[in-house]
């Protein structure tokens, strides 16, 4: 049995929410996955490991070690993977950031918060349940557009249109910058910089 890693209070855990499998690639509900994949590419990292039911990549931002994770449990059970990673790596709750899609926000808006309810997002609800707290940071990325159908499930599991992709690219780049500010300066600084812009 391998030894567990030593406690590193400065280590950050950035979790992107989504569903595994080709069927869900590049869909609205997988925006958390897309953001982390772009961040890993930016930092020359790769999701080559799997632990606690999550694909993981180890990178650094400046001098800060960062663990990127994409839960492979499907969205509604995301908390199983997050709780396992938090315990295994002994991550401080203040160093956790969850990145997810948000249908209550229009496409082009980011919203960072240090805590709060799930707001109807089942992946976030699962994390709150398994951590027994909602006192952790999250980055919500808006996905709502004017052509949204009545069935929410159909909408969030649909792929972005070709017309939307230039804006999605801009949003993903901004999300990476927001994550970087969180890693370096904390959630309040990230909120101040990104909560009031429209992309």
C-alpha positions in Angstrom: 0.0 0.0 0.0 1.4 3.4 -1.0 1.7 6.1 1.6 -0.7 9.0 1.5 0.8 12.3 0.5 2.0 14.6 3.3 -0.2 17.5 4.3 0.2 20.5 2.0 -2.1 23.3 3.2 -1.2 25.5 0.2 -2.3 22.9 -2.4 -5.3 23.9 -4.4 -8.0 21.5 -5.7 -9.8 22.8 -8.7 -12.8 20.6 -9.7 -14.6 20.9 -13.0 -18.0 19.4 -13.2 -19.4 17.4 -16.2 -20.3 14.0 -17.4 -17.8 11.4 -18.8 -18.0 9.9 -22.2 -18.0 11.0 -25.8 -21.8 11.6 -25.8 -21.4 14.5 -23.4 -18.2 16.1 -24.8 -18.5 19.9 -25.6 -22.0 20.1 -24.2 -23.2 22.9 -22.0 -23.3 20.8 -18.9 -19.6 19.9 -19.4 -18.4 23.5 -19.3 -16.5 22.7 -16.1 -14.6 19.9 -17.8 -13.8 22.2 -20.8 -12.5 24.9 -18.5 -10.1 22.5 -16.7 -9.0 20.9 -19.9 -8.0 24.3 -21.2 -6.3 25.2 -17.9 -4.3 21.9 -18.0 -3.2 22.7 -21.6 -2.2 26.2 -20.6 0.0 24.8 -17.8 1.3 21.9 -19.9 -0.4 19.4 -17.8 -2.4 16.3 -18.7 -5.2 14.2 -17.1 -3.1 11.1 -17.0 -4.1 9.8 -13.5 -7.3 8.5 -12.0 -7.9 8.6 -8.2 -11.1 8.7 -6.2 -13.3 8.3 -9.2 -11.8 11.3 -10.9 -9.4 12.0 -13.7 -6.6 14.2 -12.3 -3.7 16.4 -13.4 -1.0 17.8 -11.2 0.2 21.3 -12.3 1.7 24.4 -10.7 0.7 28.0 -10.9 3.7 30.0 -9.9 4.9 28.2 -6.8 1.5 26.8 -5.9 0.8 23.1 -6.4 -2.6 22.6 -8.0 -4.6 19.4 -8.4 -7.1 19.5 -11.3 -9.9 17.0 -11.2 -12.8 15.9 -13.4 -15.1 13.6 -11.5 -16.0 10.5 -13.5 -19.1 9.6 -11.4 -21.5 11.4 -13.7 -22.8 14.8 -12.6 -25.3 13.8 -9.9 -22.7 11.9 -7.9 -19.8 14.4 -8.2 -19.6 14.7 -4.4 -18.3 11.2 -4.1 -15.1 12.1 -6.0 -14.7 15.5 -4.5 -15.0 14.2 -0.9 -12.5 11.4 -1.7 -9.9 13.8 -3.1 -10.3 16.2 -0.3 -9.7 13.5 2.3 -6.8 11.8 0.4 -4.9 14.9 -0.3 -5.9 16.7 2.9 -7.1 19.8 1.0 -8.1 22.7 3.1 -11.7 23.8 2.4 -10.6 27.3 1.6 -8.4 25.9 -1.2 -11.2 24.2 -3.1 -12.8 25.8 -6.1 -15.6 24.0 -8.0 -16.2 25.1 -11.7 -19.6 24.5 -13.1 -22.2 25.6 -15.7 -25.1 27.7 -14.6 -28.4 28.0 -16.5 -29.5 31.0 -14.3 -26.7 33.1 -15.8 -26.6 34.2 -19.4 -23.8 33.0 -21.7 -21.0 35.4 -21.2 -21.3 35.9 -17.4 -19.1 34.5 -14.7 -20.1 34.5 -11.0 -17.7 33.5 -8.2 -19.0 32.9 -4.6 -17.3 31.8 -1.4 -20.3 29.7 -0.4 -24.0 29.2 -1.0 -26.7 26.8 -2.0 -26.7 24.4 -4.9 -29.2 26.6 -6.8 -30.8 23.6 -8.4 -27.5 22.2 -9.8 -27.4 18.5 -8.9 -23.6 18.2 -9.2 -23.1 21.0 -6.7 -25.8 19.6 -4.5 -23.9 16.3 -4.4 -20.7 18.0 -3.3 -22.5 19.9 -0.6 -24.1 16.6 0.7 -20.8 14.7 0.7 -18.7 17.5 2.3 -21.6 18.3 4.8 -21.0 22.0 4.1 -21.7 24.6 1.5 -18.7 26.7 2.7 -16.5 26.3 -0.3 -15.8 28.5 -3.4 -17.4 28.0 -6.7 -17.1 29.5 -10.2 -20.4 29.5 -12.1 -20.2 29.9 -15.9 -23.4 31.1 -17.6 -24.9 29.0 -20.3 -28.4 30.5 -20.9 -29.3 31.8 -24.3 -32.5 33.2 -25.9 -33.3 30.0 -27.8 -33.5 27.8 -24.7 -36.1 25.1 -25.0 -38.7 24.3 -22.3 -37.0 21.0 -21.3 -33.9 22.0 -19.2 -32.3 18.6 -19.4 -32.4 18.7 -23.2 -30.8 22.2 -23.2 -27.9 21.5 -20.8 -27.0 18.2 -22.5 -27.0 19.8 -25.9 -23.7 20.9 -27.6 -22.9 24.6 -28.1 -23.8 25.8 -31.6 -21.1 26.8 -34.1 -22.3 30.4 -33.7 -21.7 30.3 -30.0 -18.2 28.8 -30.0 -16.3 32.1 -30.5 -18.0 33.4 -27.3 -17.4 30.1 -25.5 -13.7 30.3 -26.3 -13.6 33.8 -24.8 -15.5 32.6 -21.7 -13.1 29.7 -21.2 -10.1 32.0 -21.4 -11.7 34.3 -18.8 -12.5 31.3 -16.6 -8.8 30.4 -16.6 -7.8 33.9 -15.5 -10.4 33.8 -12.8 -9.1 30.4 -11.5 -5.6 31.9 -11.5 -6.6 34.8 -9.4 -8.3 32.4 -7.0 -5.1 30.3 -6.7 -2.9 33.4 -6.2 -5.1 35.8 -4.2 -8.2 34.0 -3.0 -11.9 34.1 -3.8 -12.6 37.7 -2.8 -10.0 39.0 -5.3 -11.4 36.8 -8.0 -15.0 38.0 -7.3 -13.9 41.6 -7.5 -12.3 41.2 -10.9 -14.7 38.9 -12.7 -18.3 39.1 -11.2 -19.2 42.3 -13.0 -18.0 41.7 -16.5 -19.9 40.5 -19.5 -17.9 38.6 -22.2 
